[in-house]
Amino acid sequence: MYDVKSRATLAEFIVAQALRVESLIGIEWDLYDLVYNGYRIAVKSPEDETSPVFDIRPSERLGTRASDIHIFTMFNAEGDADPHNVTLWRFWVLSTNNVNRTFDTQEAVSMGLIQPIAIQTDYAGLRSAVDMVVAA
């Protein structure tokens, strides 16, 4: 099974593939994870899939969140399911402005608080969901 760091790296890779982004920022704890059409994206995965809580703390360096979009990811499978199977992943897309407005300086947020305000999608719909958030 994947450890937390490996799963987070895989989530970033899967999001980059869905958005057809050719390169990731690749620096752990950087201000954002990838750039899509000029928009900075933070890809978030929970430390524990059974009780998902996401780290959304603002950058200590900037005192704010530096991304334009947050993509919250969940691997929806149990046991020995292959995390490379993109059909087993779910995504919730939210503008960082909405994250800031809703959660202010909060450092972590549960999936239960994200679901009602984010666009939920699967791998096939992720690019369209991000485009919708960008257009809003």
CORKA-V719385 format. One record per residue. RES is the residue in one letter. PHI is phi in radians with two decimals (* if undefined). OMEGA is omega as a letter, one per 20 degrees, with the letter a starting at -180 (* if undefined). NEAR is the number of other ideal C-beta (glycine too) atoms within 12 Angstrom. Layout:
BEGIN
RES/PHI/OMEGA/NEAR  RES/PHI/OMEGA/NEAR
END
This chain:
BEGIN
M/*/a/15  Y/-1.37/r/21  D/-1.40/a/13  V/-1.01/a/20  K/-1.13/r/14  S/-1.13/r/16  R/-1.14/r/28  A/-1.14/r/32  T/-1.13/r/24  L/-1.12/r/28  A/-1.05/r/40  E/-1.09/r/34  F/-1.11/a/29  I/-1.11/r/35  V/-1.10/r/42  A/-1.05/r/30  Q/-1.13/a/24  A/-1.10/a/33  L/-1.55/a/35  R/1.07/r/15  V/-1.57/a/29  E/-1.44/a/11  S/-2.51/r/16  L/-1.67/r/27  I/-1.10/r/24  G/1.30/r/17  I/-1.92/a/13  E/-1.08/a/13  W/1.14/r/17  D/-1.31/a/21  L/-1.21/r/25  Y/-2.75/a/31  D/-1.82/a/37  L/-2.74/r/35  V/-2.13/r/27  Y/-2.18/a/34  N/0.88/r/18  G/1.50/r/12  Y/-1.70/r/27  R/-1.46/a/28  I/-2.09/r/43  A/-1.77/r/40  V/-1.75/a/45  K/-2.03/r/39  S/-2.24/a/38  P/-1.35/r/30  E/-1.27/a/18  D/-2.33/a/18  E/-1.19/a/28  T/-1.35/r/12  S/-2.40/a/13  P/-1.21/r/28  V/-2.23/a/25  F/-1.97/r/36  D/-1.37/r/27  I/-2.21/a/32  R/-1.07/r/25  P/-1.12/r/23  S/-1.06/r/21  E/-1.16/a/13  R/-1.16/a/12  L/-1.74/a/14  G/1.35/r/12  T/-2.62/r/19  R/-1.48/a/36  A/-1.62/a/27  S/-1.46/r/35  D/-1.73/a/31  I/-2.41/r/43  H/-1.91/r/41  I/-2.07/r/49  F/-1.65/a/43  T/-2.08/r/43  M/-2.49/r/36  F/-1.59/a/34  N/-1.71/r/22  A/-2.68/r/20  E/-2.13/r/11  G/1.17/a/10  D/-1.64/r/10  A/-1.04/a/17  D/-1.40/a/15  P/-1.19/r/29  H/-1.39/r/19  N/-1.36/a/16  V/-1.15/r/28  T/-1.25/a/18  L/-1.63/a/24  W/-1.80/r/37  R/-2.21/a/35  F/-2.37/r/42  W/-2.21/a/40  V/-1.95/a/44  L/-2.58/r/41  S/-1.20/r/30  T/-1.13/r/31  N/-1.01/r/20  N/-1.19/r/28  V/-1.03/a/38  N/-1.10/a/22  R/-1.13/a/14  T/-1.45/a/21  F/-1.97/r/26  D/0.86/a/15  T/-1.70/r/18  Q/-0.95/a/20  E/-1.68/a/16  A/-2.55/a/23  V/-2.54/r/32  S/-1.53/r/22  M/-1.03/r/29  G/-1.05/r/16  L/-1.52/a/22  I/-1.39/a/33  Q/-0.90/a/20  P/-1.22/a/15  I/-1.99/a/23  A/-1.86/r/35  I/-1.49/r/31  Q/-1.63/a/24  T/-2.69/r/29  D/-1.79/a/24  Y/-1.01/a/29  A/-1.09/a/16  G/-1.74/a/22  L/-1.09/a/36  R/-1.06/r/28  S/-1.11/r/19  A/-1.11/r/33  V/-1.12/r/38  D/-1.05/r/21  M/-1.15/r/19  V/-1.15/r/33  V/-1.09/a/24  A/-1.31/a/14  A/-1.25/*/16
END
